[in-house]
Amino acid sequence: MLLVLGRRVSLSFVKRVIPQDPVLLSKPILQNFRTIKFRVIHSSTVFAIATRQNTDTMPERRPFVRLPTDVYPVNYGLCLKPDLIDFTFEGKLEAIVEVNLATNQIVMNCADIDIITASFVPEGGEEINATGFNYQNEDEKVTLSFPSALQKGSGTLKIDFVGELNDKMKGFYRSKYATPAGEIRYAAVTQFEATDARRAFPCWDEPAIKATFDISLIVPKDRVALSNMNVIDRKPHPEDDSLLEVKFATTPIMSTYLVAFVIGEYDFVEGQSSDGVTVRVYTPTGKAEQGKFALEVAVKTLPFYNDYFNVPYPLPKIDLIAIADFAAGAMENWGLVTYRETALLIDPKNSCSSSRQWVALVVGHELAHQWFGNLVTMEWWTHLWLNEGFASWIEYLCVDHCFPDYDIWTQFVSADYTRALDLDALDNSHPIEVNVGHPSEVDEIFDAISYSKGASVIRMLHNYIGDEDFRKGMHSYLLKFQHKNAATEDLWDCLEQASGKPIALVMSSWTKQMGFPIIVVDQEQQGDDRILKISQKKFCASGPHNGEDCPKWMVPISICTGEDPGCTKLKVLLDSPETTITINNVSPDQWVKINPGTVGFYRIQYSSAMLESLLPGIRDLTLLPVDRLGLQNDLFSLSRAGMISTVEVLKLMEAFVNEPNYTVWSDLSCNLGVLSSLLSHTDFHEEIQEFIRDLFTPIGLKLGWECKQGEGHLDALLRGLVLGKLGKAGHKPTLEEARRRFKDHVEGKQILSADLRSPVYLTVLKHGDSATLDTMLKLHKQADMQEEKNRIERVLGAISAPDLIQKVLTFALSEDVRPQDTVSVIGGVAGSSKHGRKAAWKFVKDNWEELHNRYQGGFLISRLIKLSVDGFAIDKMAAEVKSFFESHHAPAAERTVQQCCENILLNAAWLKRDADDIHQYLLKRKAPPV
């Protein structure tokens, strides 16, 4: 599953979720399950007593217990009949099970489902009806009781049940869409990861309890019905000729969270990979052309992974489908990958370069899971990071193969690596591997640690082992555990055998303890040799760890010199608190750099002399782009931690005036955005805007507004970034040109190219009035493409007037914004100005009940909280946020709340420590020379 929580700059993407539609409340049969104590449900032969534990009166959570192993499934025969008008579904389950141990009860997962009848038929024996169903709502389990013991051996478990097509974007849910004629309709779709298959059918909903599936769907005959496998039979329903029964081939043995079905109206484009797999991309009706780019990526990607893993893709087909209401970025269901529309659809005329890149990455990520996650699955959610970290790393390898001109590995450093470092420096971070018990704990670990730190340490491991041995180890891992489950240690064993290196020992220091080291480096010259003194200690966002029980890491360290910046001169494994290294034949005038390629997951603090010698490499571009970026990012992080003055970083930033590289500018821009947000709490916010204008003007002039011949993908990204930055900072020529182009665009004289829309929209809104906002809302209403709607939604918060900010916030909860996109509108307001931040936080508090009801229990509530409060920089705000969430519980976001409070206190300390010095420096820059 791709749940990228706000990738930076061009990869920015946030998770949002659907609200409860007041018009579409649950049908009476499904209401108030949680409060019903007893019901008597009639079966044809016997009365079964159904009991439900009322969780509202049970504040204490019992220790979590996994399902018993006395009965397990071998094959699920599942038939579902959704009602797209009443939003309910009927289901019939006939599961072939194995009874390991004689028992008179079967315990399964079940949530928001009403069982009508249940029985067990032992192989060759008489049917035994269940006499009671005891629902444990808090544990999302049901216990089926039988009048006599089920004996050891095979049998068939039969269950008839009903459920609700909910509006929470989890389980089997409804997704709202408009037909080309404008009629509102609903599709029935699924999202089961992590623990929501149990909302669609009673099952053993744990990743290690694998089985095969035979799925049938009874659907209106004018709808498309899809599942993991290919259709093997399609026939009219005997009782209703407006319905079809669609039967799918038997799946391989697989986990419940990867099962999927979709019923709706779609067009598709089709292709075949060079290894014979049929690939289809399903799009909204009338938009098949928008699936072509994703199809092209998928058709190139499958053979790439086949070759890389040396294991063939095991299914006959793969479908990629765009879902209108979708909480995550995408979900890797085996053979039927579901996507948010903006993560799959590309309009040749109206999609920008960053959207193409985003689609390529998400397709690469989800297809990697078809092997790593689906063929071999984690044993339990504790090992989720391995699934997600690996896919988040290899998606870049895949895109680099398909689109070498994207320079995607440099972008990885800005999008994933530095983001993970920032989060992992907090006291409220967590180790990559987290022991997960109760299902409600799973959502909390779908975060930048599992994804981005996971990807970063795998990138470091790949570099440490070398590509050949890494591939060899991966191949043996996939062969050994195919159709089974594995833990982190199993992968380490395979990689250790392939490489002969102490992988488990090295990697456990990175996955089992939170945080990372700061590597402190000093040097002296002895004749022709350079002696480096290197030490490690834990890096904390509040400064270095000075406690006695300081953790240590096994740190792969690479070193290069000015003689050949692209070539590693020496590699060592730092396994002690400090060491001394001698590098031979380095003349005194040559610089030495640690961590070339910015691959090792750590920060670096050089001695002043070493740092001084590296700075010319930024100006004259002899340092590689990724190393120019890494050096700046490390120093920025050290300034926030109070280890150096922020003024030193501003001086360094001025050295980037000749910088040509998009990703380096993107990271600089991000850090200046953080600084600008911090200084919005002062009365010299305008001075930092002037600094931004001065820094970005030369590159802005060089790029201009028009695309030049011979320019490529990265030039388009850079132009959008720079013009947006200049426009937001109030650069007059940029503002005037943006207004002129916006007017022409609105009047239809000259339509803006897709790559210029975000910067132009942002600029005119930032310096606009109510007429500008009204025009933008009109463009939003007229937009036929979700990408364009999202583009507008993300920048609406830039408007400055308090009454208009309020109007934008109200719009966020309106019918005009797809429920999953509300968060980005509120986040845009919070991130744009001091007033916006206060207004957004008040809005979240005032509308908490509605927002929490939309996003409860998901990773999306965390995103909303983080965007709303992370930018505050006053101690008392941390207390206010803490106090609010003590009385308004959001269990799935507990750690996020702690991280936000910590960030607010860090911001306040940073401001207190450096504000005066920054102000003096900015004033001095403006002062005329004496």
ChimeraX attribute file (.defattr): number of C-alpha atoms within 10 A of each C-alpha:
attribute: neighborCount
match mode: 1-to-1
recipient: residues
	/A:1	25
	/A:2	22
	/A:3	22
	/A:4	24
	/A:5	23
	/A:6	17
	/A:7	18
	/A:8	18
	/A:9	18
	/A:10	20
	/A:11	19
	/A:12	14
	/A:13	20
	/A:14	22
	/A:15	26
	/A:16	30
	/A:17	26
	/A:18	24
	/A:19	20
	/A:20	16
	/A:21	14
	/A:22	7
	/A:23	6
	/A:24	12
	/A:25	14
	/A:26	18
	/A:27	12
	/A:28	7
	/A:29	12
	/A:30	16
	/A:31	13
	/A:32	10
	/A:33	17
	/A:34	17
	/A:35	13
	/A:36	13
	/A:37	13
	/A:38	12
	/A:39	12
	/A:40	12
	/A:41	16
	/A:42	12
	/A:43	14
	/A:44	7
	/A:45	8
	/A:46	12
	/A:47	15
	/A:48	22
	/A:49	16
	/A:50	22
	/A:51	19
	/A:52	19
	/A:53	19
	/A:54	16
	/A:55	15
	/A:56	10
	/A:57	8
	/A:58	10
	/A:59	7
	/A:60	7
	/A:61	10
	/A:62	10
	/A:63	8
	/A:64	11
	/A:65	9
	/A:66	11
	/A:67	17
	/A:68	11
	/A:69	13
	/A:70	15
	/A:71	23
	/A:72	23
	/A:73	20
	/A:74	18
	/A:75	20
	/A:76	22
	/A:77	18
	/A:78	19
	/A:79	20
	/A:80	21
	/A:81	18
	/A:82	25
	/A:83	17
	/A:84	18
	/A:85	9
	/A:86	13
	/A:87	21
	/A:88	22
	/A:89	19
	/A:90	20
	/A:91	22
	/A:92	22
	/A:93	21
	/A:94	20
	/A:95	24
	/A:96	22
	/A:97	22
	/A:98	21
	/A:99	19
	/A:100	15
	/A:101	14
	/A:102	14
	/A:103	16
	/A:104	14
	/A:105	20
	/A:106	22
	/A:107	22
	/A:108	21
	/A:109	24
	/A:110	26
	/A:111	24
	/A:112	23
	/A:113	22
	/A:114	22
	/A:115	22
	/A:116	19
	/A:117	23
	/A:118	24
	/A:119	19
	/A:120	23
	/A:121	18
	/A:122	21
	/A:123	13
	/A:124	8
	/A:125	9
	/A:126	9
	/A:127	15
	/A:128	17
	/A:129	24
	/A:130	26
	/A:131	20
	/A:132	22
	/A:133	26
	/A:134	18
	/A:135	29
	/A:136	19
	/A:137	20
	/A:138	19
	/A:139	21
	/A:140	20
	/A:141	21
	/A:142	25
	/A:143	19
	/A:144	22
	/A:145	22
	/A:146	21
	/A:147	12
	/A:148	14
	/A:149	13
	/A:150	22
	/A:151	15
	/A:152	15
	/A:153	14
	/A:154	20
	/A:155	23
	/A:156	22
	/A:157	23
	/A:158	20
	/A:159	20
	/A:160	18
	/A:161	19
	/A:162	22
	/A:163	23
	/A:164	26
	/A:165	27
	/A:166	22
	/A:167	23
	/A:168	25
	/A:169	27
	/A:170	25
	/A:171	27
	/A:172	29
	/A:173	25
	/A:174	28
	/A:175	22
	/A:176	15
	/A:177	19
	/A:178	13
	/A:179	13
	/A:180	12
	/A:181	6
	/A:182	8
	/A:183	8
	/A:184	10
	/A:185	15
	/A:186	19
	/A:187	24
	/A:188	24
	/A:189	25
	/A:190	30
	/A:191	29
	/A:192	22
	/A:193	21
	/A:194	22
	/A:195	22
	/A:196	22
	/A:197	28
	/A:198	24
	/A:199	25
	/A:200	27
	/A:201	30
	/A:202	26
	/A:203	22
	/A:204	25
	/A:205	26
	/A:206	22
	/A:207	23
	/A:208	18
	/A:209	20
	/A:210	23
	/A:211	21
	/A:212	19
	/A:213	24
	/A:214	19
	/A:215	24
	/A:216	24
	/A:217	24
	/A:218	23
	/A:219	24
	/A:220	22
	/A:221	17
	/A:222	11
	/A:223	15
	/A:224	16
	/A:225	25
	/A:226	23
	/A:227	27
	/A:228	27
	/A:229	26
	/A:230	19
	/A:231	16
	/A:232	10
	/A:233	11
	/A:234	15
	/A:235	13
	/A:236	16
	/A:237	16
	/A:238	10
	/A:239	7
	/A:240	9
	/A:241	11
	/A:242	12
	/A:243	19
	/A:244	20
	/A:245	20
	/A:246	23
	/A:247	23
	/A:248	20
	/A:249	16
	/A:250	18
	/A:251	21
	/A:252	18
	/A:253	18
	/A:254	23
	/A:255	29
	/A:256	27
	/A:257	24
	/A:258	24
	/A:259	23
	/A:260	26
	/A:261	21
	/A:262	23
	/A:263	22
	/A:264	23
	/A:265	18
	/A:266	20
	/A:267	17
	/A:268	22
	/A:269	17
	/A:270	16
	/A:271	16
	/A:272	18
	/A:273	17
	/A:274	12
	/A:275	12
	/A:276	14
	/A:277	18
	/A:278	16
	/A:279	23
	/A:280	24
	/A:281	29
	/A:282	27
	/A:283	25
	/A:284	23
	/A:285	14
	/A:286	12
	/A:287	19
	/A:288	18
	/A:289	16
	/A:290	23
	/A:291	25
	/A:292	24
	/A:293	18
	/A:294	24
	/A:295	27
	/A:296	18
	/A:297	19
	/A:298	27
	/A:299	21
	/A:300	19
	/A:301	24
	/A:302	26
	/A:303	19
	/A:304	19
	/A:305	21
	/A:306	15
	/A:307	12
	/A:308	15
	/A:309	22
	/A:310	17
	/A:311	16
	/A:312	14
	/A:313	21
	/A:314	13
	/A:315	16
	/A:316	12
	/A:317	19
	/A:318	26
	/A:319	24
	/A:320	28
	/A:321	26
	/A:322	22
	/A:323	28
	/A:324	23
	/A:325	26
	/A:326	29
	/A:327	27
	/A:328	25
	/A:329	24
	/A:330	28
	/A:331	28
	/A:332	27
	/A:333	31
	/A:334	31
	/A:335	27
	/A:336	25
	/A:337	24
	/A:338	30
	/A:339	28
	/A:340	21
	/A:341	23
	/A:342	24
	/A:343	26
	/A:344	30
	/A:345	31
	/A:346	24
	/A:347	19
	/A:348	13
	/A:349	8
	/A:350	15
	/A:351	19
	/A:352	24
	/A:353	19
	/A:354	20
	/A:355	22
	/A:356	20
	/A:357	19
	/A:358	19
	/A:359	22
	/A:360	27
	/A:361	25
	/A:362	26
	/A:363	27
	/A:364	29
	/A:365	28
	/A:366	29
	/A:367	27
	/A:368	28
	/A:369	25
	/A:370	25
	/A:371	24
	/A:372	22
	/A:373	28
	/A:374	26
	/A:375	22
	/A:376	24
	/A:377	28
	/A:378	22
	/A:379	17
	/A:380	16
	/A:381	25
	/A:382	18
	/A:383	21
	/A:384	27
	/A:385	28
	/A:386	27
	/A:387	25
	/A:388	28
	/A:389	23
	/A:390	25
	/A:391	30
	/A:392	33
	/A:393	26
	/A:394	21
	/A:395	24
	/A:396	23
	/A:397	21
	/A:398	26
	/A:399	26
	/A:400	17
	/A:401	15
	/A:402	18
	/A:403	16
	/A:404	12
	/A:405	12
	/A:406	16
	/A:407	17
	/A:408	22
	/A:409	18
	/A:410	21
	/A:411	22
	/A:412	22
	/A:413	25
	/A:414	26
	/A:415	24
	/A:416	24
	/A:417	26
	/A:418	26
	/A:419	19
	/A:420	25
	/A:421	25
	/A:422	15
	/A:423	21
	/A:424	23
	/A:425	23
	/A:426	21
	/A:427	15
	/A:428	18
	/A:429	19
	/A:430	20
	/A:431	18
	/A:432	30
	/A:433	23
	/A:434	20
	/A:435	13
	/A:436	18
	/A:437	15
	/A:438	17
	/A:439	17
	/A:440	16
	/A:441	17
	/A:442	22
	/A:443	21
	/A:444	20
	/A:445	23
	/A:446	21
	/A:447	22
	/A:448	27
	/A:449	28
	/A:450	28
	/A:451	29
	/A:452	31
	/A:453	30
	/A:454	28
	/A:455	29
	/A:456	27
	/A:457	22
	/A:458	22
	/A:459	21
	/A:460	19
	/A:461	20
	/A:462	18
	/A:463	15
	/A:464	22
	/A:465	19
	/A:466	12
	/A:467	12
	/A:468	11
	/A:469	17
	/A:470	19
	/A:471	19
	/A:472	18
	/A:473	22
	/A:474	21
	/A:475	18
	/A:476	19
	/A:477	21
	/A:478	22
	/A:479	15
	/A:480	14
	/A:481	15
	/A:482	19
	/A:483	20
	/A:484	21
	/A:485	21
	/A:486	22
	/A:487	17
	/A:488	20
	/A:489	14
	/A:490	15
	/A:491	19
	/A:492	21
	/A:493	15
	/A:494	21
	/A:495	27
	/A:496	19
	/A:497	15
	/A:498	19
	/A:499	17
	/A:500	11
	/A:501	13
	/A:502	13
	/A:503	20
	/A:504	16
	/A:505	13
	/A:506	18
	/A:507	20
	/A:508	17
	/A:509	18
	/A:510	22
	/A:511	22
	/A:512	13
	/A:513	16
	/A:514	21
	/A:515	32
	/A:516	23
	/A:517	24
	/A:518	21
	/A:519	22
	/A:520	16
	/A:521	21
	/A:522	17
	/A:523	18
	/A:524	14
	/A:525	14
	/A:526	13
	/A:527	11
	/A:528	12
	/A:529	15
	/A:530	21
	/A:531	17
	/A:532	17
	/A:533	15
	/A:534	20
	/A:535	17
	/A:536	26
	/A:537	20
	/A:538	22
	/A:539	24
	/A:540	22
	/A:541	23
	/A:542	22
	/A:543	17
	/A:544	17
	/A:545	16
	/A:546	11
	/A:547	9
	/A:548	6
	/A:549	7
	/A:550	12
	/A:551	17
	/A:552	19
	/A:553	23
	/A:554	18
	/A:555	24
	/A:556	19
	/A:557	21
	/A:558	22
	/A:559	17
	/A:560	21
	/A:561	21
	/A:562	19
	/A:563	14
	/A:564	11
	/A:565	20
	/A:566	15
	/A:567	14
	/A:568	16
	/A:569	16
	/A:570	15
	/A:571	14
	/A:572	12
	/A:573	13
	/A:574	18
	/A:575	14
	/A:576	12
	/A:577	15
	/A:578	14
	/A:579	12
	/A:580	12
	/A:581	13
	/A:582	16
	/A:583	17
	/A:584	14
	/A:585	10
	/A:586	20
	/A:587	16
	/A:588	13
	/A:589	8
	/A:590	13
	/A:591	22
	/A:592	22
	/A:593	23
	/A:594	22
	/A:595	20
	/A:596	23
	/A:597	23
	/A:598	22
	/A:599	24
	/A:600	21
	/A:601	25
	/A:602	21
	/A:603	25
	/A:604	21
	/A:605	20
	/A:606	20
	/A:607	12
	/A:608	10
	/A:609	12
	/A:610	17
	/A:611	17
	/A:612	12
	/A:613	15
	/A:614	20
	/A:615	19
	/A:616	14
	/A:617	18
	/A:618	23
	/A:619	17
	/A:620	12
	/A:621	16
	/A:622	17
	/A:623	24
	/A:624	17
	/A:625	20
	/A:626	21
	/A:627	25
	/A:628	23
	/A:629	26
	/A:630	26
	/A:631	23
	/A:632	22
	/A:633	22
	/A:634	18
	/A:635	23
	/A:636	26
	/A:637	23
	/A:638	25
	/A:639	21
	/A:640	22
	/A:641	22
	/A:642	19
	/A:643	16
	/A:644	17
	/A:645	19
	/A:646	25
	/A:647	19
	/A:648	14
	/A:649	18
	/A:650	18
	/A:651	11
	/A:652	17
	/A:653	17
	/A:654	15
	/A:655	16
	/A:656	22
	/A:657	16
	/A:658	14
	/A:659	17
	/A:660	15
	/A:661	18
	/A:662	22
	/A:663	27
	/A:664	25
	/A:665	22
	/A:666	22
	/A:667	22
	/A:668	19
	/A:669	18
	/A:670	16
	/A:671	16
	/A:672	20
	/A:673	18
	/A:674	15
	/A:675	18
	/A:676	20
	/A:677	22
	/A:678	20
	/A:679	23
	/A:680	20
	/A:681	18
	/A:682	14
	/A:683	9
	/A:684	15
	/A:685	16
	/A:686	15
	/A:687	19
	/A:688	22
	/A:689	21
	/A:690	17
	/A:691	17
	/A:692	23
	/A:693	21
	/A:694	15
	/A:695	18
	/A:696	23
	/A:697	18
	/A:698	13
	/A:699	19
	/A:700	21
	/A:701	12
	/A:702	10
	/A:703	18
	/A:704	13
	/A:705	15
	/A:706	10
	/A:707	14
	/A:708	11
	/A:709	6
	/A:710	6
	/A:711	9
	/A:712	13
	/A:713	17
	/A:714	18
	/A:715	18
	/A:716	21
	/A:717	20
	/A:718	23
	/A:719	23
	/A:720	25
	/A:721	24
	/A:722	24
	/A:723	29
	/A:724	24
	/A:725	25
	/A:726	25
	/A:727	26
	/A:728	24
	/A:729	23
	/A:730	20
	/A:731	20
	/A:732	12
	/A:733	11
	/A:734	25
	/A:735	22
	/A:736	15
	/A:737	16
	/A:738	24
	/A:739	20
	/A:740	13
	/A:741	19
	/A:742	21
	/A:743	16
	/A:744	14
	/A:745	15
	/A:746	15
	/A:747	10
	/A:748	10
	/A:749	10
	/A:750	12
	/A:751	14
	/A:752	17
	/A:753	15
	/A:754	20
	/A:755	21
	/A:756	21
	/A:757	23
	/A:758	21
	/A:759	24
	/A:760	26
	/A:761	25
	/A:762	25
	/A:763	30
	/A:764	25
	/A:765	24
	/A:766	25
	/A:767	18
	/A:768	17
	/A:769	14
	/A:770	15
	/A:771	10
	/A:772	18
	/A:773	23
	/A:774	12
	/A:775	13
	/A:776	20
	/A:777	19
	/A:778	12
	/A:779	15
	/A:780	20
	/A:781	12
	/A:782	11
	/A:783	14
	/A:784	11
	/A:785	18
	/A:786	16
	/A:787	20
	/A:788	20
	/A:789	21
	/A:790	20
	/A:791	18
	/A:792	21
	/A:793	25
	/A:794	22
	/A:795	25
	/A:796	29
	/A:797	31
	/A:798	27
	/A:799	28
	/A:800	21
	/A:801	16
	/A:802	12
	/A:803	10
	/A:804	18
	/A:805	23
	/A:806	18
	/A:807	15
	/A:808	24
	/A:809	24
	/A:810	13
	/A:811	18
	/A:812	21
	/A:813	20
	/A:814	12
	/A:815	9
	/A:816	13
	/A:817	18
	/A:818	22
	/A:819	24
	/A:820	23
	/A:821	23
	/A:822	26
	/A:823	27
	/A:824	26
	/A:825	24
	/A:826	31
	/A:827	27
	/A:828	24
	/A:829	30
	/A:830	27
	/A:831	23
	/A:832	23
	/A:833	21
	/A:834	19
	/A:835	16
	/A:836	26
	/A:837	25
	/A:838	16
	/A:839	20
	/A:840	26
	/A:841	21
	/A:842	13
	/A:843	16
	/A:844	19
	/A:845	15
	/A:846	11
	/A:847	12
	/A:848	13
	/A:849	12
	/A:850	14
	/A:851	21
	/A:852	19
	/A:853	14
	/A:854	23
	/A:855	27
	/A:856	20
	/A:857	21
	/A:858	27
	/A:859	25
	/A:860	28
	/A:861	24
	/A:862	28
	/A:863	22
	/A:864	24
	/A:865	20
	/A:866	20
	/A:867	23
	/A:868	27
	/A:869	25
	/A:870	21
	/A:871	24
	/A:872	27
	/A:873	25
	/A:874	17
	/A:875	16
	/A:876	14
	/A:877	16
	/A:878	23
	/A:879	13
	/A:880	12
	/A:881	19
	/A:882	17
	/A:883	11
	/A:884	12
	/A:885	16
	/A:886	12
	/A:887	8
	/A:888	13
	/A:889	12
	/A:890	20
	/A:891	19
	/A:892	22
	/A:893	25
	/A:894	15
	/A:895	17
	/A:896	24
	/A:897	24
	/A:898	18
	/A:899	18
	/A:900	25
	/A:901	26
	/A:902	20
	/A:903	24
	/A:904	23
	/A:905	20
	/A:906	22
	/A:907	26
	/A:908	20
	/A:909	19
	/A:910	20
	/A:911	20
	/A:912	12
	/A:913	15
	/A:914	17
	/A:915	19
	/A:916	12
	/A:917	13
	/A:918	21
	/A:919	18
	/A:920	11
	/A:921	18
	/A:922	18
	/A:923	13
	/A:924	11
	/A:925	11
	/A:926	11
	/A:927	9
	/A:928	6
	/A:929	6
	/A:930	3
